[in-house]
Amino acid sequence: MKLYDFELSGNCHKIRMLLSMLGQEYDRVDIDLRHKDQFDSDFVALNPLHKVPVLDDGDVLLRDSAAIMVYLARTYGKPELYPDAPAEMADVQQWLSFSVNEVFNGLAMVRANIIFKRGLDQAALTKAASDALDMLEHRLMDHDWLSLDRFTLADLGCYPYTALSHEGGMDLAKWPAVQAWCRRVESLPGYVAMPGLPGAT
């Protein structure tokens, strides 16, 4: 198994965490977005969208972190992370959609604007990030997990960019239920860190 990966990408970190939780070995191929590796012809042949992560698992080649997570969970022994029952699957899926819309467009972009110097409207991104955190706080005020009252791909999908939001100027102390949820994720077996997260070296 081969993961095309960028260390500072929260979307890639989701896959590294899941592979660790599943106990799966893999080869990591660094695609440094700062050096425009995503436009290299060999990588473009794998993903014409110029984005990471990409997973190569023999006959299976996948782009998109949510799709990769579903494939890994269902293939390598953790189907409860993305269950079969339609209502349960849909409940997890709505949070995966939230992770690639509100979380990414708010929390990921407010961080990227600072650390990658994107030159975007920081005030507008801060508002979008705050709205995403408000939604998470609303759910987590009386639930330990985002979906089904257990850890699922919903949590894994939303965790990295939420936990990294301090790099975008967001203070999670203002959202205590979200902050407590991050600590729960970080205490799970198989948790791995990345730069900016607890445990990083």
LINBEL-V848091 format. One record per helix or strand of 3 or more residues. SS is the DSSP state (2 for helix, 1 for strand). FROM is the first residue (numbers start at 1). LEN is the number of residues. If there is no record, write none. Layout:
ss = [SS & SS]
from = [FROM & FROM]
len = [LEN & LEN]
This chain:
ss = [1 & 2 & 1 & 2 & 2 & 2 & 1 & 1 & 2 & 2 & 2 & 2 & 2 & 2 & 2 & 2]
from = [2 & 10 & 27 & 33 & 37 & 41 & 54 & 60 & 65 & 79 & 86 & 122 & 153 & 165 & 172 & 176]
len = [4 & 13 & 4 & 3 & 3 & 6 & 4 & 4 & 11 & 4 & 30 & 19 & 11 & 4 & 3 & 11]
